Amino acid sequence: MTDPVLVLRLASPMQSWGVRAAFADYRDSTDHPTRSGVLGLLACALGHPRGADPGDLNQLDLTIRIDKPGTPMEDFHTVGGQSTTEVVPSADGGTRRGAILTRRAYLADAAFTVVLTGPTALLHKASDALDQPTYTPFLGRRACPPAAPYNLGIHPGGVSTALATAPLDRTTPAGKTTVTVDTITTVAHDDPTATHTLNDNPHGRRRFSQRTLARVALTLPADLCVGNDASERYERLHNYRYNHTN
């Protein structure tokens, strides 16, 4: 029998999945959730202190289905009082000292289905915590809370079944019976299907190691799409969780 999986829906007006640990004038974002970011979301729900070692959460692996890739965007920030050399424009046409200028990358209107695998007891513990989180979960940055519902529960059948049956958070394409999405999986460093690497395996505060990934296209029935109607979308996501949870 295939081990159960925990399915998450990560959707929000904005989310950001950076892979550069050090603070810099540009804060990047990948085009899909990182392992460190997803484990951080679970750590928030479980009440782990900020910067703590992931502990038993490192037993979890994840597969990502890119339901809606979203649109890259950047936001302009100033961080005041941290520099004696940087300056910013002032309202009178001059400059003001003591601020750092930063740009931060986000994904706007993106949606992902994340399938987590690992010890069954740990998956249930994480799912329970997501329903009653200690700290507010966020999608990469604290300014990016997830849209509800984000916990789609524990499901039987393994990763392949979850990828093929979880509601697809996008508009149904006109005149088409199928849709094609990308999936991201962890693979061995010498796997011939590998497509890219990320420095997103967390080892405590601002310490990470590299992970090898494969991006593979997956064709799904178009009737998995939940459309734009908020009520219908919520009902289908709710039914998926509670009609299939073991």
C-alpha positions in Angstrom: 0.0 0.0 0.0 1.3 3.5 -0.9 2.1 5.7 2.0 -0.2 8.7 2.6 0.9 12.3 1.7 0.1 15.7 2.9 -1.2 18.1 0.2 -0.9 21.9 0.5 -2.3 24.6 -1.8 0.0 27.7 -1.8 -1.8 30.6 -3.4 -1.7 34.3 -2.6 -1.8 37.7 -4.2 2.0 37.7 -3.6 4.6 35.2 -2.6 8.4 35.1 -2.6 10.8 32.2 -2.4 14.3 33.5 -2.1 17.5 31.4 -2.1 20.1 34.0 -1.1 20.6 33.7 2.6 22.6 37.0 3.2 20.8 40.3 3.2 21.6 42.2 0.0 20.2 45.1 -2.0 18.3 42.6 -4.1 16.1 39.9 -2.6 15.5 37.3 -5.2 12.6 34.8 -5.7 12.6 31.5 -7.6 9.6 30.6 -9.7 8.3 27.9 -7.3 8.3 27.3 -3.6 11.7 26.2 -2.0 12.2 23.4 0.4 13.4 25.8 3.0 10.4 28.0 2.5 7.9 25.1 2.8 9.6 23.7 5.9 9.6 27.2 7.3 5.9 27.4 6.8 5.4 24.2 8.7 7.8 25.3 11.4 5.7 28.5 12.0 2.6 26.4 12.4 4.3 24.0 14.8 5.7 26.9 16.9 9.4 26.4 16.2 11.6 29.4 17.1 12.8 31.5 14.3 16.1 30.3 12.9 15.9 26.9 14.7 17.2 23.8 13.1 14.4 22.0 11.1 14.8 18.9 13.3 12.3 16.2 12.3 10.9 18.3 9.5 14.1 17.5 7.6 12.6 14.0 7.1 10.0 15.5 4.7 10.5 15.7 1.0 8.2 17.6 -1.4 7.0 17.6 -5.0 5.6 20.8 -6.4 2.9 21.1 -9.1 3.0 24.6 -10.7 -0.8 25.2 -11.1 -0.4 28.9 -12.0 3.1 30.3 -12.5 2.1 33.9 -11.7 3.8 37.0 -12.8 7.3 38.2 -11.6 7.3 41.6 -10.0 9.6 43.8 -7.9 9.0 46.1 -5.0 11.2 49.0 -4.0 12.1 49.3 -0.3 14.2 51.6 1.9 15.7 50.3 5.1 16.6 53.2 7.3 19.3 53.9 9.8 21.6 51.1 8.8 24.2 52.9 6.6 26.5 55.8 6.9 27.3 55.9 3.2 24.0 55.1 1.3 21.7 58.0 0.6 18.1 58.3 -0.7 16.3 61.1 -2.4 14.4 63.5 -0.1 11.2 65.4 -0.8 13.0 68.8 -1.1 15.0 67.5 -4.1 18.1 66.7 -2.0 19.3 63.4 -0.4 19.0 61.9 3.1 21.7 59.8 4.6 21.4 56.6 6.6 19.1 54.4 4.5 19.7 51.3 2.3 17.9 50.9 -0.9 16.6 47.4 -1.7 14.6 45.7 -4.4 12.5 42.6 -3.6 11.2 40.1 -6.0 7.8 38.4 -5.8 5.4 36.2 -7.7 2.0 37.8 -8.2 -1.1 35.7 -8.5 0.7 32.4 -8.4 -0.6 29.0 -7.2 1.1 25.8 -6.4 0.1 22.3 -5.1 2.8 20.9 -2.8 2.8 17.2 -2.0 4.8 16.3 1.1 6.1 12.8 1.9 7.7 11.4 5.0 6.8 9.6 8.3 3.0 9.3 8.5 2.9 10.5 12.1 4.9 13.6 11.2 2.6 14.4 8.3 -0.5 14.2 10.6 1.3 16.4 13.2 2.1 19.0 10.5 -1.5 18.9 9.2 -3.0 19.4 12.6 -0.6 22.3 13.2 -1.6 24.0 9.9 -5.2 23.9 11.1 -4.3 25.6 14.4 -1.0 27.3 13.8 1.1 28.7 16.6 2.5 31.4 14.4 1.0 32.7 11.2 2.3 30.7 8.2 3.5 32.7 5.3 4.7 32.1 1.7 8.3 33.0 1.8 8.0 36.4 3.5 5.8 37.5 6.4 4.0 40.0 4.2 2.6 37.1 2.1 0.0 35.1 4.1 -1.5 32.1 2.2 -5.0 32.2 0.8 -7.5 29.8 2.4 -7.7 26.9 2.3 -4.0 26.1 2.2 -4.1 22.7 4.0 -5.8 20.1 1.8 -5.1 17.3 4.2 -3.7 13.8 4.3 -4.5 11.6 1.3 -3.8 8.0 0.3 -2.3 6.9 -2.9 1.1 8.6 -2.9 2.5 11.5 -4.9 1.4 10.5 -8.3 -2.2 10.2 -7.3 -2.2 13.5 -5.5 -0.7 15.3 -8.5 -3.3 13.8 -10.7 -6.4 14.4 -8.5 -5.8 17.6 -6.5 -7.9 20.5 -7.8 -6.0 22.7 -10.3 -6.0 26.3 -9.2 -6.5 27.9 -12.6 -9.1 28.9 -15.2 -10.5 26.1 -17.3 -9.0 26.6 -20.8 -11.7 27.2 -23.5 -12.2 24.3 -25.9 -9.5 22.1 -24.4 -9.9 18.8 -22.6 -6.4 18.7 -21.1 -3.9 21.2 -19.5 -0.1 20.8 -19.1 1.7 21.9 -15.9 5.2 21.6 -14.7 6.2 19.5 -11.7 9.4 19.9 -9.6 10.8 16.9 -7.8 14.0 16.2 -5.8 16.4 13.8 -7.5 19.9 12.4 -7.0 22.7 14.8 -8.0 23.7 12.4 -10.9 20.2 11.7 -12.1 20.0 12.2 -15.9 16.6 13.9 -15.5 18.0 16.7 -13.4 17.3 20.2 -14.7 18.6 22.6 -12.0 19.8 23.0 -8.5 18.8 25.2 -5.5 20.6 26.1 -2.3 17.5 25.4 -0.3 18.1 22.5 2.1 17.9 24.3 5.5 20.4 23.6 8.4 19.4 26.2 11.0 19.6 30.0 10.8 20.8 31.1 7.4 22.7 27.9 6.6 21.7 25.8 3.5 23.0 23.1 1.2 22.3 22.3 -2.4 19.4 20.2 -3.7 19.1 18.7 -7.2 15.8 19.0 -9.0 14.0 17.8 -12.1 11.3 19.8 -13.8 8.9 17.6 -15.7 5.7 18.4 -17.7 2.5 16.7 -16.6 -0.7 16.6 -18.6 -4.0 16.6 -16.6 -7.7 16.6 -17.4 -9.0 20.2 -17.8 -11.9 19.4 -15.5 -9.5 19.5 -12.6 -9.4 23.3 -13.0 -11.4 25.2 -10.4 -12.1 28.4 -12.4 -12.4 31.9 -11.1 -15.6 31.7 -9.1 -14.5 32.0 -5.4 -17.4 29.9 -4.0 -17.0 27.1 -6.5 -13.3 27.0 -5.9 -13.6 26.8 -2.2 -16.2 24.1 -2.4 -14.1 21.9 -4.6 -11.0 22.4 -2.5 -13.1 21.6 0.7 -14.6 18.5 -0.9 -11.2 17.3 -2.1 -9.9 17.5 1.5 -12.8 16.0 3.4 -14.0 13.5 0.9 -10.6 11.8 0.4 -8.8 12.2 3.7 -7.9 9.0 5.5 
